[in-house]
């Protein structure tokens, strides 16, 4: 079986573990980047437009209605996600140590 057609089940466990880790890291990085984009929108667009009075408060709310909620949700989600990743890593380390594979 060629590497191109190799199924997930046929891959060595260390290769599957590496792919899972890379997928999780990509997800975390994407979510962090999304949060940064939200903060840029708030800092570079919403706040200057509000300060300059370019739009009425109603218009601003129409465009940026839940920007702060999204920022807060993203920050909370990333915090919980990181805690769970750390906890999972600790569990794996304990398992590796307990079976003497370290």
MDTraj code that builds the backbone (N, CA, C; nanometers):
import mdtraj as md
import numpy as np

residues = "UNK UNK UNK UNK UNK UNK UNK UNK UNK UNK UNK UNK UNK UNK UNK UNK UNK UNK UNK UNK UNK UNK UNK UNK UNK UNK UNK UNK UNK UNK UNK UNK UNK UNK UNK UNK UNK UNK UNK UNK UNK UNK UNK UNK UNK UNK UNK UNK UNK UNK UNK UNK UNK UNK UNK UNK UNK UNK UNK UNK UNK UNK UNK UNK UNK UNK UNK UNK UNK UNK UNK UNK UNK UNK UNK UNK UNK UNK UNK UNK UNK UNK UNK UNK UNK UNK UNK UNK UNK UNK UNK UNK UNK UNK UNK UNK UNK UNK UNK UNK UNK UNK".split()
xyz = np.array([
    [0.0858, -0.1188, 0.0000],
    [0.0000, 0.0000, 0.0000],
    [0.0893, 0.1238, 0.0000],
    [0.0637, 0.2127, -0.0909],
    [0.1449, 0.3343, -0.0985],
    [0.1060, 0.4302, 0.0124],
    [0.1963, 0.5225, 0.0438],
    [0.1695, 0.6225, 0.1474],
    [0.0497, 0.7093, 0.1101],
    [0.0303, 0.7329, -0.0185],
    [-0.0797, 0.8187, -0.0621],
    [-0.2156, 0.7552, -0.0343],
    [-0.2225, 0.6217, -0.0403],
    [-0.3500, 0.5536, -0.0184],
    [-0.3608, 0.4924, 0.1204],
    [-0.2623, 0.5132, 0.2029],
    [-0.2631, 0.4563, 0.3373],
    [-0.3773, 0.5168, 0.4191],
    [-0.4554, 0.4305, 0.4820],
    [-0.5667, 0.4788, 0.5629],
    [-0.5179, 0.5154, 0.7017],
    [-0.6025, 0.5907, 0.7702],
    [-0.5715, 0.6349, 0.9068],
    [-0.5413, 0.5149, 0.9964],
    [-0.6218, 0.4083, 0.9857],
    [-0.6061, 0.2913, 1.0717],
    [-0.4747, 0.2184, 1.0469],
    [-0.4228, 0.2263, 0.9258],
    [-0.3000, 0.1553, 0.8914],
    [-0.1734, 0.2332, 0.9239],
    [-0.1882, 0.3585, 0.9609],
    [-0.0704, 0.4387, 0.9934],
    [-0.0170, 0.3986, 1.1299],
    [0.1136, 0.4076, 1.1486],
    [0.1701, 0.3802, 1.2816],
    [0.1120, 0.4766, 1.3849],
    [0.1010, 0.4303, 1.5082],
    [0.0378, 0.5120, 1.6126],
    [0.1113, 0.6435, 1.6349],
    [0.2440, 0.6435, 1.6243],
    [0.3165, 0.7693, 1.6447],
    [0.2864, 0.8698, 1.5335],
    [0.2630, 0.8206, 1.4123],
    [0.2275, 0.9101, 1.3019],
    [0.0865, 0.9659, 1.3222],
    [-0.0069, 0.8819, 1.3667],
    [-0.1429, 0.9286, 1.3947],
    [-0.1414, 1.0298, 1.5081],
    [-0.0606, 1.0036, 1.6099],
    [-0.0497, 1.0950, 1.7238],
    [0.0035, 1.2305, 1.6774],
    [0.1033, 1.2285, 1.5918],
    [0.1604, 1.3523, 1.5385],
    [0.0564, 1.4292, 1.4573],
    [-0.0195, 1.3590, 1.3750],
    [-0.1236, 1.4250, 1.2958],
    [-0.2318, 1.4847, 1.3850],
    [-0.2701, 1.4132, 1.4908],
    [-0.3698, 1.4674, 1.5842],
    [-0.3172, 1.5932, 1.6507],
    [-0.1921, 1.5876, 1.6946],
    [-0.1317, 1.7035, 1.7609],
    [-0.1274, 1.8231, 1.6658],
    [-0.0871, 1.7996, 1.5421],
    [-0.0819, 1.9079, 1.4435],
    [-0.2207, 1.9654, 1.4166],
    [-0.3216, 1.8793, 1.4116],
    [-0.4592, 1.9260, 1.3894],
    [-0.5074, 2.0119, 1.5050],
    [-0.4783, 1.9687, 1.6264],
    [-0.5190, 2.0453, 1.7446],
    [-0.4479, 2.1798, 1.7464],
    [-0.3185, 2.1799, 1.7191],
    [-0.2432, 2.3055, 1.7181],
    [-0.2938, 2.3998, 1.6090],
    [-0.3269, 2.3450, 1.4934],
    [-0.3813, 2.4284, 1.3859],
    [-0.5149, 2.4896, 1.4279],
    [-0.5986, 2.4102, 1.4949],
    [-0.7276, 2.4597, 1.5425],
    [-0.7079, 2.5723, 1.6433],
    [-0.6184, 2.5517, 1.7393],
    [-0.5922, 2.6537, 1.8414],
    [-0.5368, 2.7799, 1.7765],
    [-0.4423, 2.7650, 1.6860],
    [-0.3842, 2.8815, 1.6188],
    [-0.4875, 2.9566, 1.5351],
    [-0.5754, 2.8834, 1.4689],
    [-0.6811, 2.9472, 1.3903],
    [-0.7755, 3.0250, 1.4804],
    [-0.8125, 2.9664, 1.5929],
    [-0.9028, 3.0336, 1.6866],
    [-0.8358, 3.1579, 1.7462],
    [-0.7071, 3.1480, 1.7785],
    [-0.6338, 3.2634, 1.8316],
    [-0.6246, 3.3739, 1.7264],
    [-0.6014, 3.3358, 1.6027],
    [-0.5944, 3.4331, 1.4935],
    [-0.7293, 3.5019, 1.4735],
    [-0.8364, 3.4262, 1.4842],
    [-0.9709, 3.4824, 1.4734],
    [-0.9931, 3.5862, 1.5834],
    [-0.9523, 3.5540, 1.7053],
    [-0.9657, 3.6482, 1.8163],
    [-0.8856, 3.7749, 1.7926],
    [-0.7667, 3.7595, 1.7394],
    [-0.6840, 3.8763, 1.7088],
    [-0.7500, 3.9619, 1.6007],
    [-0.8073, 3.8968, 1.5010],
    [-0.8792, 3.9708, 1.3963],
    [-0.9958, 4.0499, 1.4552],
    [-1.0685, 3.9893, 1.5480],
    [-1.1797, 4.0595, 1.6135],
    [-1.1302, 4.1825, 1.6893],
    [-1.0184, 4.1668, 1.7611],
    [-0.9631, 4.2800, 1.8361],
    [-0.9166, 4.3912, 1.7417],
    [-0.8605, 4.3546, 1.6283],
    [-0.8187, 4.4545, 1.5290],
    [-0.9404, 4.5296, 1.4758],
    [-1.0464, 4.4574, 1.4456],
    [-1.1694, 4.5227, 1.3979],
    [-1.2182, 4.6235, 1.5006],
    [-1.2173, 4.5839, 1.6271],
    [-1.2647, 4.6743, 1.7323],
    [-1.1732, 4.7960, 1.7451],
    [-1.0428, 4.7714, 1.7535],
    [-0.9463, 4.8792, 1.7779],
    [-0.9257, 4.9703, 1.6569],
    [-0.9259, 4.9137, 1.5377],
    [-0.8923, 4.9908, 1.4178],
    [-1.0135, 5.0466, 1.3434],
    [-1.1298, 4.9912, 1.3693],
    [-1.2495, 5.0372, 1.2975],
    [-1.3573, 5.0895, 1.3921],
    [-1.4046, 5.0020, 1.4808],
    [-1.5168, 5.0400, 1.5665],
    [-1.4847, 5.1611, 1.6542],
    [-1.3791, 5.1530, 1.7333],
    [-1.3481, 5.2623, 1.8261],
    [-1.3175, 5.3939, 1.7546],
    [-1.2352, 5.3946, 1.6479],
    [-1.2127, 5.5212, 1.5769],
    [-1.3403, 5.5778, 1.5133],
    [-1.4245, 5.4909, 1.4592],
    [-1.5494, 5.5391, 1.3996],
    [-1.6416, 5.5955, 1.5068],
    [-1.6417, 5.5327, 1.6220],
    [-1.7236, 5.5815, 1.7334],
    [-1.6723, 5.7173, 1.7810],
    [-1.5412, 5.7286, 1.7976],
    [-1.4814, 5.8532, 1.8462],
    [-1.5012, 5.9679, 1.7467],
    [-1.4933, 5.9378, 1.6186],
    [-1.5064, 6.0416, 1.5160],
    [-1.6520, 6.0776, 1.4875],
    [-1.7434, 5.9985, 1.5374],
    [-1.8847, 6.0258, 1.5128],
    [-1.9253, 6.0074, 1.3680],
    [-1.8542, 5.9193, 1.2978],
    [-1.8849, 5.8965, 1.1565],
    [-2.0210, 5.8315, 1.1361],
    [-2.0614, 5.7507, 1.2322],
    [-2.1909, 5.6835, 1.2263],
    [-2.2654, 5.7093, 1.3558],
    [-2.3958, 5.7024, 1.3480],
    [-2.4752, 5.7140, 1.4709],
    [-2.4536, 5.5880, 1.5548],
    [-2.4896, 5.5954, 1.6814],
    [-2.4760, 5.4791, 1.7689],
    [-2.5579, 5.3621, 1.7144],
    [-2.6738, 5.3922, 1.6612],
    [-2.7598, 5.2880, 1.6032],
    [-2.6920, 5.2215, 1.4835],
    [-2.6283, 5.3016, 1.3988],
    [-2.5576, 5.2466, 1.2828],
    [-2.4377, 5.1631, 1.3269],
    [-2.3644, 5.2136, 1.4251],
    [-2.2507, 5.1371, 1.4772],
    [-2.2962, 5.0030, 1.5325],
    [-2.4053, 5.0043, 1.6069],
    [-2.4572, 4.8791, 1.6622],
    [-2.5039, 4.7847, 1.5519],
    [-2.5537, 4.8404, 1.4442],
    [-2.5943, 4.7570, 1.3314],
    [-2.4777, 4.6846, 1.2671],
    [-2.3637, 4.7500, 1.2634],
    [-2.2451, 4.6919, 1.2006],
    [-2.1634, 4.6087, 1.2996],
    [-2.1475, 4.6595, 1.4202],
    [-2.0593, 4.5966, 1.5191],
    [-2.1364, 4.5468, 1.6416],
    [-2.2587, 4.5043, 1.6234],
    [-2.3503, 4.4782, 1.7348],
    [-2.2942, 4.3885, 1.8443],
    [-2.2220, 4.2855, 1.8090],
    [-2.1766, 4.1921, 1.9118],
    [-2.0257, 4.1696, 1.9096],
    [-1.9508, 4.2682, 1.8652],
    [-1.8055, 4.2513, 1.8548],
    [-1.7429, 4.2184, 1.9899],
    [-1.7841, 4.2872, 2.0955],
    [-1.7252, 4.2603, 2.2265],
    [-1.7666, 4.1225, 2.2781],
    [-1.8893, 4.0828, 2.2520],
    [-1.9331, 3.9487, 2.2919],
    [-1.8497, 3.8418, 2.2224],
    [-1.8229, 3.8618, 2.0941],
    [-1.7412, 3.7660, 2.0198],
    [-1.5989, 3.7618, 2.0737],
    [-1.5438, 3.8769, 2.1072],
    [-1.4089, 3.8824, 2.1645],
    [-1.4060, 3.8089, 2.2977],
    [-1.5032, 3.8374, 2.3840],
    [-1.5087, 3.7717, 2.5150],
    [-1.5263, 3.6209, 2.5012],
    [-1.6150, 3.5795, 2.4124],
    [-1.6386, 3.4371, 2.3905],
    [-1.5124, 3.3689, 2.3397],
    [-1.4446, 3.4324, 2.2461],
    [-1.3207, 3.3773, 2.1923],
    [-1.2150, 3.3628, 2.3013],
    [-1.1990, 3.4647, 2.3851],
    [-1.0999, 3.4585, 2.4928],
    [-1.1325, 3.3466, 2.5907],
    [-1.2597, 3.3349, 2.6293],
    [-1.3004, 3.2286, 2.7214],
    [-1.2811, 3.0912, 2.6592],
    [-1.3187, 3.0787, 2.5331],
    [-1.3038, 2.9515, 2.4634],
    [-1.1574, 2.9105, 2.4556],
    [-1.0701, 3.0041, 2.4195],
    [-0.9274, 2.9731, 2.4109],
    [-0.8705, 2.9329, 2.5464],
    [-0.9145, 2.9993, 2.6518],
    [-0.8670, 2.9663, 2.7859],
    [-0.9079, 2.8236, 2.8239],
    [-1.0340, 2.7901, 2.8017],
    [-1.0824, 2.6552, 2.8331],
    [-1.0129, 2.5522, 2.7449],
    [-0.9985, 2.5829, 2.6182],
    [-0.9321, 2.4929, 2.5249],
    [-0.7891, 2.4655, 2.5687],
    [-0.7163, 2.5689, 2.6074],
    [-0.5782, 2.5510, 2.6507],
    [-0.5709, 2.4684, 2.7785],
    [-0.6632, 2.4920, 2.8722],
    [-0.6667, 2.4130, 2.9956],
    [-0.6894, 2.2655, 2.9647],
    [-0.7800, 2.2365, 2.8731],
    [-0.8095, 2.0978, 2.8372],
    [-0.6921, 2.0331, 2.7645],
    [-0.6256, 2.1074, 2.6788],
    [-0.5080, 2.0546, 2.6096],
    [-0.3983, 2.0245, 2.7107],
    [-0.3756, 2.1159, 2.8038],
    [-0.2747, 2.0938, 2.9076],
    [-0.3088, 1.9715, 2.9914],
    [-0.4371, 1.9572, 3.0274],
    [-0.4804, 1.8433, 3.1083],
    [-0.4595, 1.7129, 3.0312],
    [-0.4952, 1.7116, 2.9037],
    [-0.4768, 1.5924, 2.8213],
    [-0.3288, 1.5587, 2.8077],
    [-0.2455, 1.6599, 2.7901],
    [-0.1013, 1.6373, 2.7799],
    [-0.0477, 1.5766, 2.9091],
    [-0.0921, 1.6300, 3.0229],
    [-0.0493, 1.5759, 3.1520],
    [-0.0906, 1.4302, 3.1667],
    [-0.2110, 1.3955, 3.1229],
    [-0.2584, 1.2576, 3.1325],
    [-0.1749, 1.1656, 3.0447],
    [-0.1409, 1.2107, 2.9251],
    [-0.0581, 1.1299, 2.8354],
    [0.0801, 1.1108, 2.8959],
    [0.1369, 1.2176, 2.9513],
    [0.2688, 1.2072, 3.0130],
    [0.2670, 1.1077, 3.1289],
    [0.1606, 1.1110, 3.2101],
    [0.1494, 1.0174, 3.3220],
    [0.1377, 0.8744, 3.2709],
    [0.0621, 0.8538, 3.1639],
    [0.0465, 0.7212, 3.1063],
    [0.1795, 0.6704, 3.0520],
    [0.2501, 0.7540, 2.9796],
    [0.3799, 0.7149, 2.9243],
    [0.4760, 0.6798, 3.0366],
    [0.4774, 0.7600, 3.1409],
    [0.5660, 0.7340, 3.2545],
    [0.5282, 0.6038, 3.3235],
    [0.3985, 0.5788, 3.3418],
    [0.3538, 0.4614, 3.4168],
    [0.3807, 0.3308, 3.3437],
    [0.3864, 0.3327, 3.2100],
    [0.4163, 0.2098, 3.1371],
    [0.5632, 0.2015, 3.0972],
    [0.6411, 0.2985, 3.1399],
    [0.7848, 0.2943, 3.1187],
    [0.8288, 0.3188, 2.9762],
    [0.7513, 0.3937, 2.9016],
    [0.7884, 0.4234, 2.7636],
    [0.8653, 0.5526, 2.7504],
    [0.8840, 0.6209, 2.8580],
    [0.9498, 0.7510, 2.8565],
    [1.0952, 0.7382, 2.8191],
])
top = md.Topology()
chain = top.add_chain()
for i, resn in enumerate(residues, 1):
    res = top.add_residue(resn, chain, resSeq=i)
    for name in ("N", "CA", "C"):
        top.add_atom(name, md.element.get_by_symbol(name[0]), res)
traj = md.Trajectory(xyz[None], top)
